[in-house]
């Protein structure tokens, strides 16, 4: 199983699990919000996904509760995996830029929805640019109501 990120990679610099979980937590919460998670993983953590979508759980809490200490490719669906393999190496620098700090200062970012909102915007733009470059994003799938309407309801 391929690991994208691990708390151990961040712990020494971050100084605590809570602070180390913010960077991978924002990415995983973003994946949950864009429906980029693996179906089995999403089904196993449906309650936490609802809580993160309702913003009743912070991204870092979501990461620790659902993924434990590591973010693996198996946590992501096909589109999420393709994007993560391509983009995640650049993500920490993108995170730092989005929150307006130097790369070394990312562990000072608050585990909250203000941080998430700042990071989600460029992350989403990168995802759709990735899709426009020839990769199929999840957005090409039809939602249940689109299928229902198409079938004459």
C-alpha positions as CSV (number, residue, x, y, z in Angstrom):
1,X,0.0,0.0,0.0
2,X,1.4,3.3,-1.1
3,X,1.7,6.0,1.5
4,X,1.1,9.6,0.4
5,X,1.8,11.1,3.8
6,X,2.4,10.0,7.4
7,X,2.3,11.9,10.7
8,X,5.8,10.7,11.5
9,X,7.1,12.8,8.6
10,X,5.6,15.9,10.2
11,X,5.8,15.2,14.0
12,X,9.4,16.4,14.7
13,X,8.8,19.8,13.0
14,X,5.2,20.1,14.2
15,X,5.8,19.2,17.8
16,X,2.4,17.6,18.3
17,X,0.1,15.1,16.6
18,X,-2.6,17.8,16.4
19,X,-0.4,20.2,14.5
20,X,1.1,17.4,12.4
21,X,-2.4,16.2,11.3
22,X,-3.4,19.6,9.8
23,X,-1.6,19.3,6.4
24,X,-2.8,15.8,5.5
25,X,-6.1,16.4,7.2
26,X,-7.0,19.3,5.0
27,X,-6.2,17.2,1.9
28,X,-8.3,14.2,3.2
29,X,-11.2,16.5,4.1
30,X,-11.0,18.1,0.7
31,X,-11.1,14.6,-0.9
32,X,-14.2,13.8,1.2
33,X,-15.9,17.0,0.2
34,X,-15.2,16.4,-3.5
35,X,-16.2,12.7,-3.3
36,X,-12.7,11.5,-4.1
37,X,-12.5,8.8,-1.4
38,X,-12.5,5.1,-2.0
39,X,-16.0,3.7,-1.6
40,X,-15.1,1.1,1.1
41,X,-13.2,3.8,3.1
42,X,-16.1,6.2,2.7
43,X,-18.6,3.6,3.8
44,X,-16.5,2.7,6.8
45,X,-16.3,6.3,7.8
46,X,-19.7,7.6,6.7
47,X,-20.5,9.3,10.0
48,X,-17.2,11.2,10.1
49,X,-17.6,12.3,6.5
50,X,-21.0,13.7,7.3
51,X,-19.4,15.5,10.3
52,X,-16.6,16.9,8.2
53,X,-19.0,18.0,5.5
54,X,-21.1,19.8,8.1
55,X,-17.9,21.2,9.6
56,X,-18.6,19.6,12.9
57,X,-15.2,18.0,12.9
58,X,-11.9,19.7,11.9
59,X,-9.8,18.4,9.1
60,X,-7.0,17.3,11.4
61,X,-9.5,15.4,13.7
62,X,-11.0,13.8,10.6
63,X,-7.6,12.6,9.4
64,X,-6.6,11.1,12.8
65,X,-10.0,9.5,13.4
66,X,-10.4,8.0,9.9
67,X,-6.9,7.4,8.6
68,X,-5.0,7.0,11.8
69,X,-1.4,8.1,11.2
70,X,-1.1,7.7,7.4
71,X,-2.7,8.9,4.3
72,X,-2.6,6.1,1.8
73,X,-3.6,5.7,-1.8
74,X,-6.1,3.0,-0.7
75,X,-8.1,5.8,1.1
76,X,-8.8,7.4,-2.3
77,X,-10.9,6.5,-5.3
78,X,-9.5,6.2,-8.8
79,X,-9.7,10.0,-9.6
80,X,-8.4,10.9,-6.2
81,X,-5.5,8.5,-6.5
82,X,-4.5,9.8,-9.9
83,X,-4.6,13.4,-8.8
84,X,-2.8,12.7,-5.5
85,X,0.1,10.8,-7.2
86,X,0.5,13.7,-9.6
87,X,-0.1,16.6,-7.2
88,X,0.6,15.6,-3.6
89,X,4.4,16.2,-3.8
90,X,3.7,19.9,-4.5
91,X,0.9,20.1,-2.0
92,X,2.8,21.2,1.2
93,X,4.3,24.2,-0.7
94,X,0.8,24.9,-2.1
95,X,-0.6,24.7,1.4
96,X,2.0,27.1,2.7
97,X,1.4,29.6,-0.1
98,X,-2.4,29.4,0.4
99,X,-2.1,30.2,4.1
100,X,0.5,32.8,3.5
101,X,3.5,31.3,5.4
102,X,6.9,30.0,4.6
103,X,7.1,26.2,3.9
104,X,8.8,25.7,7.3
105,X,5.9,27.5,9.1
106,X,3.0,25.4,7.9
107,X,2.7,23.7,11.3
108,X,1.5,27.0,12.8
109,X,-1.6,26.8,10.6
110,X,-4.8,26.4,12.6
111,X,-6.7,23.1,12.3
112,X,-9.9,24.8,11.2
113,X,-12.2,25.7,8.4
114,X,-10.5,29.0,7.7
115,X,-7.3,27.2,6.8
116,X,-9.3,24.6,4.9
117,X,-11.1,27.3,2.8
118,X,-7.8,29.0,1.9
119,X,-6.2,25.7,0.8
120,X,-9.2,24.2,-0.9
121,X,-9.5,26.9,-3.5
122,X,-6.1,26.4,-5.2
123,X,-6.4,22.6,-4.6
124,X,-9.7,22.5,-6.4
125,X,-8.3,24.7,-9.2
126,X,-5.3,22.3,-9.5
127,X,-7.7,19.3,-9.6
128,X,-9.8,20.7,-12.4
129,X,-6.7,21.8,-14.4
130,X,-5.5,18.2,-14.0
131,X,-8.8,17.0,-15.3
132,X,-8.7,19.4,-18.3
133,X,-5.2,18.1,-19.1
134,X,-6.9,14.8,-20.0
135,X,-7.7,13.1,-16.8
136,X,-11.3,12.3,-15.9
137,X,-12.5,14.1,-12.8
138,X,-15.3,12.7,-10.6
139,X,-17.6,15.5,-11.8
140,X,-18.2,13.7,-15.0
141,X,-20.3,11.2,-13.1
142,X,-24.0,11.9,-12.9
143,X,-25.6,12.5,-9.6
144,X,-28.8,10.5,-8.7
145,X,-31.0,13.5,-9.4
146,X,-29.5,14.1,-12.9
147,X,-30.2,10.5,-13.8
148,X,-33.7,10.7,-12.3
149,X,-34.5,13.8,-14.4
150,X,-33.0,12.3,-17.5
151,X,-35.3,9.4,-17.1
152,X,-38.4,11.6,-17.3
153,X,-39.1,12.3,-13.6
